[in-house]
Amino acid sequence: MPRASRAATGLPPQSQRAIAQLGRDIALARRRRKLPQRLMAERMLVSVQTLQRLEAGDPTVGLAVLASALHVFGMTGRLAGLAAPDTDRAGISEDLARLPRTTHAAGDDDLDF
C-alpha cells in the first residue's frame, strides 16, 4: 500500500473542507443528472471506488480524475479558471508594487524621425 503524501496529510483545515465540499458538489451534480456511479465512472475511465473517493473528498485523488469528472459534466472551463492570472488579486498587487514610481521622458535623440 502506498504511503500517503505529506501534502495530503498536512493540508490546512480550510483546504480539507474545500476539497470535501468539492466532492459533495460533484456527487450532487452527478445525482442531478441521474447518472449512477457505475456509468459516471465508466465515462470518466476510472473505477467506481475512485469516483467514490472523489465524491468523499479524498485529497489523494489525482487531478486527472477531477478533470475527467468535470469533462463528463461539461465544466472543463471551470478548471482552467481556478488560478487564472487575471483574478489573482495578490499577484496583481505584487506586480504593481514592482513597477517604477517615476518614468523619464524620452531624450531629443530618441525622437529622430
N, C-alpha and C positions, 0 to 999 in steps of 0.2 A: 504494500500500500504506500503510495507516495506521501511524502511529508507535506504538511500544509505550508504554504508560502508565508513568510513573515509579513508581507504586505497585506495578506488577507487576515491574518490573526491579529495584526496590530492596527486595524482600522479604527479611526476615531468613532465614537458612538453616533455622531451625526451622519457619517458616511455609511455606517451599518444600517441606520434607519432609512436612509435614502435608497440603498440597494434593496432592502426589504420592501419598501414601498414600490419600487420599480417592478419587483417580482409580482406583487399583488396587482399592479396595474396591467401587467402582461397577462396574468391569469384572467382578469376581468375582460380585457379586450378579446381574448380567445373565447370566453363564455358568451360574450355579446354576439360574436359571430357564429355561435353554436357549433364551434369546432371541438370535437373530442380531442383529448390529449394525444391519443394514438395518431389521428390524422394530422394534427399540428406538428407532432414530432416527425412524421414522415415527410411533410412538406419542408421542414427545417433540416432534414437529413441527419437527425440525431435520435438517440434513444428516448423512450418515454421517461426514463429515470433522469436523463439530462434536462429535459423540459421541466420535470417536477422540481429539480434543484434550482433551475432558473426562476420558476414561479415562487419558490420558497425563499428567494433572496439569498441564495448561497453565493458568497463573494468569490468563490474559486471557479465559478462557471466562466468559461472563456468569452472574450469579446466577440469572437466569431459566432458564438451561439446567440448572443444578444442581437447581433447584426442580422442573423438569419431569421429570428423571430420578428424583428421589425420589417424585414423584407416581406415576410408572409402577410403582414398587416398592411403593407403599402406605406410604411412610415420610415423608409430608409433615410429620407432627407432630414429627419429629426436627429439622427445620429451624427450627420455631417455638421450640424449646427451646435453641437454640445459645447465646444470650446472655440467657437468662431472668433477670430481676432477682433471683428468689429463690435462684438458685445463684451469684450474683456475690458471693463472699466479700469481695473487696477493697472493693466498693461498699457492702456492708452495714457493714463495719468503718468506712468513712468516715462513713456516716450516723450510726452510734452515737457516733463521736468528736465529732460536732457537736451531740449532744444536751446540754441544760443539765445541769450537775453537781448542782445542787440545785433543789428545787421549793419553792414558797411555799404555805402553807395559805391557803385562801380566808378572806377577812375576814368579819366578822359581817354586813356589809351584803350580801354575796353569798348569805347563807343566808336571805333573806327569802322566805317562802312565801306 
